[in-house]
């Protein structure tokens, strides 16, 4: 049997007005973990959809050999791809929340006799599969009650139950804790030992060096090169991705923090306000004009709850005081927070930050329509002019603001969310996981934008689960652990080890914010 399981030859794919792939050629070896990296728009997702049967063989030029035979899927042949042993786990999970783990794993393939589902067999087979990969998840658990990491594992188990020979993982760690990432890496190592081939897509370059055997770098729909991971460097891969040398991951800013803009005093949110999430307890801090103030902590530590409470959520169960420019504010609703000068770029931009079915223009102007309202209508010309100015200032890459926001790359979608809140002229801009799911080049642009805004006097609060990002961008860092603040650290005193010790509750600081 050949060492090559996938042989991709001169694949070219066009969409109306856009060439997504141009003569893509590379091979994937049997039983390897093969990394696929590139900026948003590089063509990774299009290629993976071809492999997974989403696009028919008639819709592209070139050929793909799988186990020596050409793949010839017709349109929407995902089931055909699975039957051949090719499965994909998307970044946005496709589980049914109110069903159990077992029901999701065998959905549409339930063991049955004369039309009656054999529930005992379904759950015993699910348990056998989970035990085989040392996964401690009860088959009868309802998916909605699982962590994101556990749900990711259920998706993988579902693919493996189909006896996949090739498993495609699209951004599998984007919402996982460090502990959950470790579990996933262990599963991938076990799959490699068992001869399963994995195609691993990620924007986190360091993950390729942790788990992959080889890395194929894509840029602008073409393959730049395929590298043996052990012979490559982080800098080399990043340079190939963006097409230029990047001398630094985090741009140097010229920030000069000034007077306090926002102060939180003994902020708490009562337990039980949202199922499965922790409360915050007695958190106090200040944020200065022109400062980037970081909020770090493990998933579930209360990071997002803290900033959403400032933005007007959980007002019924929130206690403590908020002061803006020295004056008490309530921020009982999001609208009140916006009026008071506080804006929030949420963690999940697609679900909470954008209206995917609307244009870029409408997404940018939506929270600011009162600026363009006349007695009976919206001044469309003024709305377009204002949106164009922000789109130009943030370098949003689009031929027209009338295009649907869903047509943009992840990095440009994030810029649209930031643009709409900048139009509201905030005094405090909260960015919750601002670079999640976007590529290294787009991250750098977001970082430069943050520096520019801070230099112009905007107070920025940045929540991030990536400690290098927190250390590289923030002037001071508040660390959360189980709903409490374990300390506030100046940038000059912060190290990754110190922040992790505080995030796990092993160390507390007495520094006041």
C-alpha positions as CSV (number, residue, x, y, z in Angstrom):
1,X,0.0,0.0,0.0
2,X,1.3,3.5,-0.9
3,X,2.6,5.8,1.8
4,X,0.4,8.6,0.4
5,X,-3.2,8.6,1.3
6,X,-4.2,11.9,-0.3
7,X,-2.5,13.2,-3.5
8,X,-3.9,16.7,-4.4
9,X,-2.9,17.7,-7.9
10,X,-3.3,21.1,-9.5
11,X,-6.7,21.9,-7.8
12,X,-8.2,25.2,-9.0
13,X,-11.5,26.4,-7.7
14,X,-13.5,29.5,-8.8
15,X,-16.4,31.3,-7.2
16,X,-18.2,34.2,-9.0
17,X,-15.6,36.9,-9.4
18,X,-13.1,35.2,-7.1
19,X,-10.4,32.5,-7.6
20,X,-10.2,30.7,-4.2
21,X,-7.6,28.0,-5.2
22,X,-4.9,28.1,-7.9
23,X,-3.1,24.9,-8.9
24,X,-2.9,23.5,-5.3
25,X,-0.6,20.5,-5.2
26,X,0.7,18.5,-2.2
27,X,0.6,15.1,-0.7
28,X,-0.6,13.8,2.7
29,X,1.0,10.7,4.1
30,X,-0.9,7.8,5.7
31,X,-1.1,8.1,9.5
32,X,0.5,11.5,9.8
33,X,-0.8,14.7,11.4
34,X,-0.5,17.2,8.6
35,X,-0.9,20.9,9.5
36,X,-2.6,23.3,7.0
37,X,-1.9,26.9,7.8
38,X,-2.4,30.3,6.2
39,X,-4.2,33.6,6.7
40,X,-7.9,34.0,6.4
41,X,-8.7,33.8,2.7
42,X,-5.8,31.6,1.9
43,X,-8.1,28.8,0.6
44,X,-7.8,26.3,3.5
45,X,-11.5,26.0,4.1
46,X,-12.4,25.8,0.4
47,X,-9.9,22.9,0.0
48,X,-11.2,21.1,3.1
49,X,-14.8,21.4,1.8
50,X,-13.7,19.8,-1.4
51,X,-12.1,16.9,0.5
52,X,-15.2,16.5,2.7
53,X,-17.7,16.4,-0.2
54,X,-19.3,19.8,0.2
55,X,-18.2,20.8,-3.4
56,X,-18.6,18.4,-6.4
57,X,-15.7,17.3,-8.5
58,X,-17.3,19.1,-11.4
59,X,-16.9,22.5,-9.6
60,X,-13.1,22.5,-9.7
61,X,-10.2,21.7,-12.0
62,X,-7.5,19.3,-11.1
63,X,-7.8,16.0,-9.3
64,X,-7.5,14.4,-5.8
65,X,-6.4,10.8,-5.4
66,X,-7.5,9.1,-2.2
67,X,-5.9,5.7,-1.6
68,X,-4.9,5.8,-5.3
69,X,-8.4,6.4,-6.7
70,X,-9.7,9.7,-7.8
71,X,-12.4,11.4,-5.6
72,X,-15.4,12.2,-7.7
73,X,-18.0,13.5,-5.2
74,X,-21.2,15.0,-6.5
75,X,-22.6,18.2,-4.9
76,X,-23.2,18.0,-1.1
77,X,-21.8,14.4,-0.8
78,X,-20.8,14.7,2.8
79,X,-22.4,11.3,3.5
80,X,-20.5,9.8,0.6
81,X,-17.2,11.3,1.9
82,X,-17.9,9.8,5.4
83,X,-18.6,6.4,3.9
84,X,-15.2,6.5,2.1
85,X,-13.6,7.4,5.5
86,X,-13.2,11.2,5.3
87,X,-14.7,13.2,8.1
88,X,-14.5,16.8,9.1
89,X,-15.0,18.5,12.5
90,X,-15.8,22.2,12.0
91,X,-14.9,25.0,14.3
92,X,-18.6,25.7,14.8
93,X,-19.8,22.4,16.3
94,X,-22.8,20.7,14.7
95,X,-24.2,18.9,17.7
96,X,-27.8,18.9,18.9
97,X,-27.6,20.4,22.4
98,X,-30.7,18.8,23.9
99,X,-29.8,15.3,22.8
100,X,-27.4,13.0,24.7
101,X,-23.8,12.2,23.7
102,X,-24.9,8.7,22.5
103,X,-27.8,10.1,20.4
104,X,-25.5,12.7,18.8
105,X,-22.7,10.1,18.0
106,X,-25.1,7.7,16.3
107,X,-27.6,10.3,14.9
108,X,-29.2,8.9,11.7
109,X,-27.4,5.5,12.3
110,X,-29.1,4.3,15.5
111,X,-28.9,0.5,16.0
112,X,-32.4,-0.8,15.5
113,X,-34.5,-3.9,15.1
114,X,-37.6,-3.6,12.9
115,X,-37.6,0.1,13.3
116,X,-37.2,0.2,17.1
117,X,-34.0,1.8,18.4
118,X,-31.9,-0.4,20.6
119,X,-31.0,2.2,23.2
120,X,-28.9,-0.2,25.3
121,X,-26.8,-1.1,22.3
122,X,-26.5,2.6,21.3
123,X,-25.2,3.7,24.7
124,X,-22.9,0.6,25.2
125,X,-21.3,1.2,21.8
126,X,-20.8,4.9,22.6
127,X,-19.2,4.0,26.0
128,X,-16.9,1.5,24.3
129,X,-15.8,4.2,21.8
130,X,-15.2,6.8,24.5
131,X,-13.4,4.3,26.7
132,X,-11.2,3.3,23.8
133,X,-9.8,6.9,23.7
134,X,-9.8,7.3,27.5
135,X,-12.5,9.9,27.4
136,X,-14.4,10.4,30.7
137,X,-17.8,11.5,29.3
138,X,-21.0,9.6,30.2
139,X,-22.8,8.6,27.0
140,X,-26.1,9.6,28.6
141,X,-25.0,13.2,29.3
142,X,-27.0,15.9,27.6
143,X,-24.6,17.8,25.2
144,X,-25.8,21.2,26.4
145,X,-24.4,20.5,29.9
146,X,-20.9,19.6,28.6
147,X,-18.0,22.1,28.3
148,X,-17.0,23.3,24.9
149,X,-13.9,21.0,25.1
150,X,-16.1,18.0,25.9
151,X,-18.4,18.8,23.0
152,X,-15.4,19.0,20.7
153,X,-14.4,15.5,21.8
154,X,-18.0,14.3,21.1
155,X,-17.7,15.6,17.6
156,X,-14.4,13.7,17.1
157,X,-15.9,10.6,18.6
158,X,-18.8,10.9,16.2
159,X,-16.4,11.0,13.3
160,X,-14.4,8.1,14.6
161,X,-17.6,6.0,15.0
162,X,-17.8,6.2,11.2
163,X,-14.3,4.6,11.0
164,X,-12.7,7.6,9.5
165,X,-9.3,7.1,7.9
166,X,-8.9,10.9,7.4
167,X,-10.0,13.3,10.1
168,X,-10.1,17.0,9.3
169,X,-10.0,19.3,12.3
170,X,-10.8,23.0,11.6
171,X,-9.6,25.3,14.5
172,X,-10.2,22.6,17.1
173,X,-8.7,24.5,20.0
174,X,-10.2,28.0,19.4
175,X,-12.5,27.8,22.5
176,X,-10.7,25.2,24.7
177,X,-8.9,25.6,28.0
178,X,-5.3,24.6,28.3
179,X,-6.4,21.3,30.1
180,X,-8.8,20.5,27.3
181,X,-6.1,21.3,24.7
182,X,-3.9,18.7,26.4
183,X,-6.7,16.1,26.2
184,X,-7.1,16.8,22.5
185,X,-3.4,16.5,21.8
186,X,-3.4,13.2,23.6
187,X,-6.3,12.0,21.4
188,X,-4.5,13.1,18.2
189,X,-1.3,11.3,19.3
190,X,-3.3,8.1,19.9
191,X,-5.0,8.4,16.5
192,X,-1.6,8.7,14.8
193,X,-0.4,5.6,16.6
194,X,-3.5,3.8,15.2
195,X,-2.9,4.9,11.6
196,X,-5.6,7.6,11.3
197,X,-4.5,10.5,9.2
198,X,-5.3,14.0,10.5
199,X,-5.5,17.3,8.7
200,X,-5.0,20.0,11.3
201,X,-6.0,23.6,10.6
202,X,-5.2,26.3,13.2
203,X,-4.3,30.0,13.5
204,X,-2.1,29.1,16.5
205,X,1.3,28.5,14.9
206,X,2.8,27.1,18.1
207,X,0.3,24.2,17.9
208,X,1.8,22.9,14.7
209,X,5.1,22.5,16.4
210,X,3.5,20.7,19.2
211,X,1.6,18.0,17.3
212,X,2.1,17.9,13.5
213,X,4.6,15.9,11.4
214,X,4.5,18.2,8.4
215,X,3.0,21.7,7.6
216,X,1.6,22.9,4.3
217,X,1.6,26.7,4.2
218,X,-1.0,28.4,1.9
219,X,-1.3,32.0,0.8
220,X,-3.8,33.6,-1.6
221,X,-5.2,30.3,-2.7
222,X,-1.8,28.7,-3.5
223,X,0.6,26.4,-1.8
224,X,3.8,28.1,-0.7
225,X,5.5,25.0,0.5
226,X,5.3,21.8,2.6
227,X,7.8,21.6,5.5
228,X,8.9,18.9,7.9
229,X,7.9,20.4,11.3
230,X,11.1,19.3,13.0
231,X,13.1,21.4,10.5
232,X,10.9,24.5,10.5
233,X,10.8,27.5,12.7
234,X,7.9,29.7,13.9
235,X,9.4,32.7,12.1
236,X,9.7,30.8,8.9
237,X,6.1,29.6,8.9
238,X,4.7,33.0,9.8
239,X,6.8,34.7,7.1
240,X,5.5,32.2,4.5
241,X,1.9,32.7,5.6
242,X,1.9,36.5,5.4
243,X,4.5,36.9,2.5
244,X,6.8,39.2,4.4
245,X,9.2,39.1,7.3
246,X,7.5,39.8,10.7
247,X,10.2,41.1,13.1
248,X,7.8,41.3,16.0
249,X,4.5,39.6,17.0
250,X,3.3,42.6,19.0
251,X,3.7,46.2,17.7
252,X,5.3,48.7,19.9
253,X,2.9,51.3,21.1
254,X,3.5,54.9,22.3
255,X,0.8,54.8,25.0
256,X,0.8,57.3,27.9
257,X,-2.0,56.3,30.4
258,X,-3.6,59.3,32.0
259,X,-6.4,59.8,34.5
260,X,-8.8,57.1,35.6
261,X,-11.8,56.8,33.3
262,X,-13.6,53.7,34.7
263,X,-13.6,52.4,38.3
264,X,-15.3,49.3,39.6
265,X,-15.8,49.0,43.3
266,X,-16.5,45.6,44.9
267,X,-18.3,44.3,41.8
268,X,-20.2,41.0,42.3
269,X,-22.7,39.0,40.4
270,X,-24.8,36.6,42.4
271,X,-24.4,32.8,41.8
272,X,-27.0,31.1,39.6
273,X,-27.7,34.0,37.2
274,X,-26.7,31.7,34.3
275,X,-26.6,27.9,34.4
276,X,-23.2,26.4,34.5
277,X,-21.3,29.7,34.7
278,X,-19.5,31.1,37.8
279,X,-20.3,34.3,39.6
280,X,-17.9,37.1,40.2
281,X,-17.1,38.2,43.7
282,X,-15.9,41.5,45.1
283,X,-13.8,42.6,42.2
284,X,-12.3,46.1,42.2
285,X,-10.1,47.9,39.7
286,X,-9.5,51.1,37.7
287,X,-8.9,51.7,34.0
288,X,-7.1,54.8,32.8
289,X,-7.5,56.9,29.7
290,X,-5.1,55.7,27.0
291,X,-4.4,52.4,28.7
292,X,-4.7,48.8,27.5
293,X,-5.9,46.9,30.6
294,X,-5.8,43.1,30.4
295,X,-8.1,40.6,32.0
296,X,-6.6,37.1,32.2
297,X,-7.7,33.8,33.7
298,X,-8.7,30.3,32.7
299,X,-12.0,29.6,31.0
300,X,-14.8,29.7,33.6
301,X,-12.8,32.1,35.8
302,X,-15.3,35.0,35.4
303,X,-13.5,37.0,32.8
304,X,-16.4,37.4,30.4
305,X,-18.9,37.8,33.2
306,X,-16.9,40.7,34.6
307,X,-16.8,42.7,31.4
308,X,-20.4,41.9,30.4
309,X,-21.5,43.1,33.8
310,X,-19.9,46.4,33.1
311,X,-21.7,46.5,29.8
312,X,-25.2,46.2,31.4
313,X,-25.8,42.4,31.7
314,X,-26.7,40.7,35.0
315,X,-27.9,44.1,36.4
316,X,-30.6,42.4,38.5
317,X,-28.0,40.3,40.4
318,X,-25.1,42.7,40.3
319,X,-23.9,44.6,43.3
320,X,-21.1,47.1,43.8
321,X,-20.4,50.4,42.2
322,X,-19.3,51.6,38.7
323,X,-17.9,55.1,38.2
324,X,-17.2,56.7,34.8
325,X,-15.0,59.8,34.9
326,X,-15.6,59.9,38.7
327,X,-19.4,59.9,38.4
328,X,-21.6,56.9,39.5
329,X,-23.3,55.1,36.6
330,X,-25.7,52.1,36.7
331,X,-25.4,50.6,33.2
332,X,-28.5,48.6,33.8
333,X,-28.8,47.8,30.1
334,X,-26.5,47.6,27.1
335,X,-28.2,50.7,25.7
336,X,-27.5,52.6,28.9
337,X,-23.8,51.5,28.9
338,X,-23.4,52.7,25.3
339,X,-25.0,56.0,26.1
340,X,-22.6,56.3,29.1
341,X,-19.6,55.7,26.7
342,X,-18.9,52.0,27.2
343,X,-18.8,49.6,24.2
344,X,-18.2,45.8,24.0
345,X,-16.8,43.7,21.2
346,X,-18.1,40.3,22.3
347,X,-16.3,37.0,22.5
348,X,-18.5,35.3,19.9
349,X,-18.6,37.8,17.0
350,X,-20.8,35.7,14.8
351,X,-23.5,35.0,17.4
352,X,-23.4,38.2,19.4
353,X,-21.5,40.8,17.4
354,X,-22.8,40.6,13.9
355,X,-26.0,40.1,11.9
356,X,-24.6,37.6,9.3
357,X,-27.6,38.1,6.9
358,X,-27.1,41.8,6.7
359,X,-24.6,44.0,4.8
360,X,-21.3,45.4,6.2
361,X,-22.9,48.9,6.1
362,X,-25.9,47.9,8.2
363,X,-23.8,46.0,10.7
364,X,-21.5,49.1,11.2
365,X,-24.4,51.6,11.5
366,X,-26.9,49.5,13.5
367,X,-26.1,50.7,17.1
368,X,-25.7,54.3,15.8
369,X,-28.9,54.8,13.7
370,X,-30.0,57.7,15.9
371,X,-27.1,59.7,14.5
372,X,-28.7,59.4,11.0
373,X,-32.4,59.5,11.9
374,X,-34.6,62.3,10.6
375,X,-38.2,62.7,11.6
376,X,-39.5,59.9,9.4
377,X,-36.5,58.1,7.9
378,X,-32.7,57.3,8.0
379,X,-30.4,59.6,6.1
380,X,-28.9,56.9,3.9
381,X,-26.2,59.2,2.4
382,X,-24.9,60.2,5.9
383,X,-25.0,56.6,7.1
384,X,-22.9,55.4,4.1
385,X,-20.4,58.3,4.4
386,X,-19.8,57.6,8.1
387,X,-19.5,53.8,7.6
388,X,-17.1,54.3,4.7
389,X,-14.9,56.5,6.9
390,X,-14.6,53.9,9.6
391,X,-14.1,51.1,7.1
392,X,-11.3,53.0,5.5
393,X,-9.7,53.9,8.8
394,X,-9.8,50.2,9.9
395,X,-8.7,48.9,6.4
396,X,-11.7,46.6,6.0
397,X,-11.0,44.7,2.8
398,X,-14.2,44.6,0.8
399,X,-15.2,45.9,-2.7
400,X,-18.4,47.4,-1.3
401,X,-20.0,48.0,2.0
402,X,-23.2,46.6,0.6
403,X,-21.7,43.1,0.5
404,X,-23.0,40.6,3.2
405,X,-20.7,40.6,6.3
406,X,-20.6,36.8,6.0
407,X,-18.5,37.2,2.8
408,X,-15.6,38.6,4.8
409,X,-12.7,36.8,6.4
410,X,-12.7,36.4,10.2
411,X,-10.2,39.3,10.6
412,X,-12.3,41.6,8.6
413,X,-15.5,40.6,10.3
414,X,-13.8,41.5,13.6
415,X,-12.9,44.9,12.2
416,X,-16.6,45.4,11.3
417,X,-17.6,44.7,14.9
418,X,-14.9,47.1,16.2
419,X,-16.0,49.7,13.6
420,X,-19.6,49.8,14.7
421,X,-18.5,50.4,18.3
422,X,-16.0,53.0,17.4
423,X,-18.7,54.9,15.6
424,X,-20.5,55.1,19.0
425,X,-17.4,57.1,20.2
426,X,-16.7,55.1,23.4
427,X,-14.7,56.3,26.3
428,X,-14.1,52.6,27.3
429,X,-13.8,49.9,24.6
430,X,-14.0,46.3,25.9
431,X,-12.5,43.7,23.6
432,X,-13.4,40.1,24.7
433,X,-11.1,37.6,22.8
434,X,-10.5,40.1,20.0
435,X,-8.2,37.9,18.0
436,X,-9.9,34.5,18.4
437,X,-10.1,32.6,15.2
438,X,-8.2,35.1,13.0
439,X,-4.8,34.6,11.4
440,X,-1.4,36.0,12.5
441,X,-1.4,38.8,9.9
442,X,-4.9,40.0,10.9
443,X,-4.0,39.7,14.6
444,X,-1.1,42.1,14.0
445,X,-3.5,44.6,12.4
446,X,-5.9,44.4,15.3
447,X,-2.9,45.0,17.7
448,X,-1.9,48.1,15.8
449,X,-5.4,49.4,15.9
450,X,-5.6,48.8,19.6
451,X,-2.4,50.8,20.1
452,X,-3.7,53.6,17.9
453,X,-7.0,53.9,19.8
454,X,-5.2,53.9,23.2
455,X,-2.8,56.6,21.9
456,X,-5.9,58.6,20.9
457,X,-7.1,58.4,24.5
458,X,-9.6,55.5,24.4
459,X,-9.4,53.2,27.5
460,X,-9.3,49.6,26.4
461,X,-10.1,46.5,28.4
462,X,-8.8,43.4,26.7
463,X,-9.9,39.9,27.7
464,X,-7.8,37.1,26.4
465,X,-7.1,33.4,27.1
466,X,-3.7,33.7,25.3
467,X,-1.1,34.8,27.9
468,X,1.5,35.8,25.3
469,X,-1.1,38.2,23.8
470,X,-1.9,39.6,27.3
471,X,1.8,40.1,28.1
472,X,2.6,41.6,24.7
473,X,-0.2,44.2,24.6
474,X,-1.3,45.2,28.1
475,X,-0.1,47.9,30.5
476,X,-1.6,46.2,33.5
477,X,-3.2,42.8,33.9
478,X,-6.0,41.7,36.2
479,X,-6.1,38.0,36.8
480,X,-9.3,36.1,37.6
481,X,-9.7,32.7,39.4
482,X,-13.1,31.2,40.2
483,X,-14.8,34.5,40.1
484,X,-12.3,36.4,42.2
485,X,-9.5,38.8,41.4
486,X,-6.2,37.3,42.5
487,X,-4.3,40.4,41.7
488,X,-3.4,43.2,39.3
489,X,0.1,43.1,37.8
490,X,2.1,45.8,36.1
491,X,3.4,44.8,32.7
492,X,7.1,45.1,33.7
493,X,6.5,42.6,36.6
494,X,4.4,40.1,34.7
495,X,5.6,36.8,33.5
496,X,3.7,33.8,32.0
497,X,4.5,31.7,35.0
498,X,3.3,34.4,37.5
499,X,0.0,34.9,35.6
500,X,-0.6,31.2,35.4
501,X,0.1,30.7,39.1
502,X,-2.5,33.5,39.8
503,X,-5.0,32.1,37.3
504,X,-4.9,28.7,39.0
505,X,-5.2,30.2,42.5
506,X,-1.7,29.2,43.6
507,X,-0.6,32.8,44.1
508,X,-2.3,36.0,45.0
509,X,-1.0,39.6,44.7
510,X,-1.8,42.5,46.9
511,X,-1.4,45.0,44.1
512,X,-4.3,47.4,43.9
513,X,-5.9,48.6,40.7
